[in-house]
Amino acid sequence: MDLPVSFADRTRFLLGDEEYNKLADALNDEQPVSIRLNEEKLSSSSFSLFHASSDRVPWSATGYYLDRRLTFTFDPLFHAGCYYVQEASSMFVEQALKQYIGETPSVMLDLCAAPGGKSTHARSVLPEGSLLVANEVIRNRSQILAENLTKWGHPGVVVTNNDPADFAGLEDFFDVILTDVPCSGEGMFRKDPVAVSEWSPENVEICWQRQRRIISDIWPSLKPGGLLIYSTCTYNTKEDEENIRWTHDEFGAEILPVDAPAAWNITGNLLVGEDFPIYRFLPHRIKGEGFFLAVLRKPEGEAAQIRYKSTSSQGKKKTGSSKVNAGASKEQLLAARAWLLSAEDYEVSANGMNITAFPKEYISELSVLQQSLRVVQAGVTLAEVKGKDLIPNHALAMSTVLVSDAFPCEEISYEQAIAYLRKEAIVLSGSAPRGYVLLTYKNIPLGFVKNIGNRANNLYPQEWRIRSGYLPDEILMLLKS
């Protein structure tokens, strides 16, 4: 790999000749492939298989290295949200959340969240009863984020499409904010050749200043005593240590240590004269790409006197007016509610022609978010109302709160699964009931069809379909047939 001369000079000065040479050599090696399993969807027997046959990512309870890259596009379990392909180093976020959040339900913001690796990870690690707000500033990327979180299946999620400055009005709102800030991308050189061509000293200067603006924009919305998890995929101290020191000096943030055994080979502070705790992942020392993380705590103080509770008039305006449920009858709302596990924990309502479920505990927070931000989706979309018909939504099939016997199920073959994911019409067995049927593959929900006998109308989302019309000669999947 031909590294930019300025990058080589800077990084050699930062690491020393011996370490830099090892890093440069590592960047010419093949990049590792790693995934995280979705504990809510895969059985314990699947996990035991991985425990026995795959290398664990040391800092993640559900992260595994693969010997080679799977044919992810043609693995139905990938589309079913059973696992997420995520770079191993970035899974270290799990350690910060587990150490400092523990079992306390929290409201968390993932500020720069697309495509969704850290969001799906955080949602799995956060304690029961938590709420995750996953934000992406670029509109089309926010749709990809929503897709990946829908497939992951947890109901306690709101997806937004906003600039960091838009959060300024949500004073003292979040317990945790993860800022995986846009950076110069030095840690992605092995993974993305474009990152090499786009790197320049000038871009580093632009990045560290943008990163400080992002921290300044988002800081007021963090509760006193709340956590800011700051991360980049770059090596230089301007975007890393110097920004952490600036946040400490500017806002009085406490820089917190994260438990990390020496055997993990994570590199510490490289800023001359400083020793505050930071965590840098270097590809020649760990099995993963370049990554940096630090955890900061906002000083304790008097919280702003804002209670995020809707007044009755606000509630009617946003969630309670007669217009909200105009598209659905009371019977249809009750029918959709019956599809939910622990239905009493959810507010089931119709907005336009869609019926959605959202955790009751956070309805007031959702109302505030809707008043302040562009909300892409919230909770689980259960169904679309079409006259007297109630069409189950794909998000319900992906959700972990679907009642197992709410719909008749039909187990399908691999070939049928691929046809379904291409949104082709498929034919079910003669014993399959008419009406809405939940298709399963290896007993994992894959999506809905409406079986009309001679064929089944495919309800898979058009924009998510597999567009490739061919199958590779060799197909490598998570669980072998």
Secondary structure, 3 states (H helix, E strand, C coil): CCCCHHHHHHHHHHHCHHHHHHHHHHCCCCCCEEEEECCCCCCHHHHHHHHHHCEECCCCCCEEEECCCCCHHHCHHHHCCCEEECCCHHHHHHHHHHHHCCCCCCEEEECCCCCCHHHHHHHHHCCCCCEEEEECCCHHHHHHHHHHHHHHCCCCEEEECCCHHHHCCCCCCEEEEEEECCCCCHHHCCCCHHHHHHCCHHHHHHHHHHHHHHHHHHHHHEEEEEEEEEEECCCCCCCCHHHHHHHHHHHCCEEECCCCCHHHCCECCCCCCCCCCCEEECCCCCCCCCEEEEEEECCCCCCCCCCCCCCHHHHHHHHHCCCCCCCCCHHHHHHHHCCECCHHHEEEEEECCEEEEEEHHHHHHHHHHHHHCCEEEECEEEEEEECCEEEECHHHHHCCCECCCCCCEEECCHHHHHHHHCCCCECCCCCCCCEEEEEEECCEEEEEEEECCCCEEECCCHHHCCCCCCCCCCCCCCCCC
